[in-house]
Amino acid sequence: MVRRPSPRARAAQWVLLAGVVAVAWFLGSIAATNSVRRHGSFGFDFLADPTNFEIPFRLIPWAVGDTYARALLVCVLNTLLASAISIVAATLLGLLVGIMRLSTNWLVRNIALAFIELVRNTPQLVQIIFWYIAVLQTLPGPRQSITLPAGVLLNIRGLYLPSFVANDFGALLWPLALVLVLAIPFMWRVPWRGFPLGVKSLLLLPLAILLFVAGINHTELPALHGFNITGGVQVVPELVALCLGLSIYGAAFIAEIVRAAILSVHKGQREAALSLGLRPLQVLSKITLPQALRVMVPPITSQYLNIIKSSSLGAAVAYPELYEIFAGTAMMQSNREIESIVLLMGVFLSISLIVSAFMNWYNRRVALVGR
């Protein structure tokens, strides 16, 4: 039986909401008044003004003289890129280390334990700076680049990856291929009539690969010309250091979440599966992890949000993310401190709420349905 709130409780909620709005309005009016005294105006119209600074790394075209609004977009995309890479890497590494913590092998188990204790008990900012100064800044120069498989080059200026040059119609095929790949996890849950569960979704993957390959004209490999590397895609060392710091630090916490979630599954499940002849890896992938997933999703969501917010630590290694550029260079040049901080907080709040909403939706999908 669902208990409805009483009229008194509803009235108290409305009074509390009105109080919160009044306090927010009061603080905003004070900030606006002080800003008018200092600068003569308060507002976000400065976003249409031209800038006078360079952004060294960006995913979309940028030139000095573009507006602050475009600078905000460039910084948001840089933040999303670092956060997405770190979340994926932290999830995979955390899953591996968490499983290693439960290994029957003494060496494997204690290597995972040492990794977790070392990473969790040292500051995240120190780890990011360590990767940038002690590791990436000791790499050789462009002329002595380290050649990796598939034509990848590694030097002090970053990681150079091969790039794909699209055909004229490639701009239409590549988004379609991406949509097909993203549709696979959802199609897997759809029971198609006449086919086993998920068979049609597996057919989407070869089709997506075919569309992607069809849109490629040729591949550009990075190569040394003079003192510079031309061709390919450059991954700057600041991005690498930030992603390493965020992903490794987050993986240490995710590993403990994975370990606890696996231990929450009753050992009788594993014993019954082994008695049926399943191998330990099959027991882990088909019995233990699917049940543990229901336990680990909520705490992992908190770790994802921490990774997104910690991307602002990229300012320590001069990675041009949201905090480094828009709360630093852009704020000083525009002389709009309050507006810049409000925009910064609003963007991080929006990203976190979207990720949280998605993870809550996914948690409801995998949760056990009670009766």
Summary of the structure (lengths in Angstrom):
residues: 371
radius of gyration: 25.2
end to end distance: 12.9
largest distance: 77.6
contacts: 1092
relative contact order: 0.13
helix: 70%
strand: 8%
